[in-house]
Amino acid sequence: MTVAVVFATVCEGYLGMMPHWDLWLHLYRGELFNAPTGTTGVRKPVRAGCLNLVLKTGKTERPHEYIPVGLSSNHAGWDSQWFYLGNDDGLLPAYTGRLITERPKNWTYGVVQVHQSWLDPLLDALKKLRVEGLSAALVLSAVHHRRILPSMSRPLRMDEMGPDVSSGDLEACRMSNEASADDDVAARVRAAVAGDFQPEHVNGFPMRPNVGSIDLVSSFLAYGFDFGFPSIPFLSLSLLS
């Protein structure tokens, strides 16, 4: 789920905070995915992957409040292929066979009005990152460069992976003991997001706390920003229930 990976990385690696639930609700909504039937105008519900994540565009400025995230493909036809996972030890939820035929109202919920102003410092920080040139491609290249998986359990947040932490903690955050070649990283980025991303662009927009990362602390302090806002345990997406 590229959009979720990018969002979590922006929060941790560039804003310096855990993924923020209200910010997610402000930017994205859920749409119901139905499969084509072969008859024009008629679609059918699917048993998996029924939720599409869509950037909200209801307000004129809404699409410009976030960094560009253009996927390399719409993955058309993915639902025609299936695979099965064994539910070893019953750790996965039981299969119910349930079909969602209508979009639940909470898939389109936004931020409650009283909390909307709390997002101002975050939206200003996102604007600064966008103006400085941050894009989804650069975010993903930084993820691969650091060899991390945003959804994994880690002893350190991305913005805490500085030179002063122990090598043991750093290694516990990484998916591999060996760094990937820039050519390989660029190829992975091109496979995920649109654009002609080249090896020389890898890690071209450093994350916190690396040298060259964008300092947003002064912007947050101007608002008296409180990092005690609600966060998400990596996009568990309570929207789904």
Secondary structure, 3 states (H helix, E strand, C coil): CHHHHHHHHHHHHHHCCCCEHHHHHHHEEEEECEEECCCCCCEEECCCCCEEEEECCCCCCHHHCCCCCCECCCCCCHHHCCCCCCCHHHCCCCCCCCCCCCCCHHHHCCCCHHHHHHHHHHHHHHHHHHHCCCCHHHHHHHHHHHCCCCCCCCCCCHHHCCCCCCHHHHHHHCCCCCCCCHHHHHHHHHHHECCCCCHHHCCCCCCCCCCCCCCCHHHHHHCCCCCCCCECCCCCCHHHC
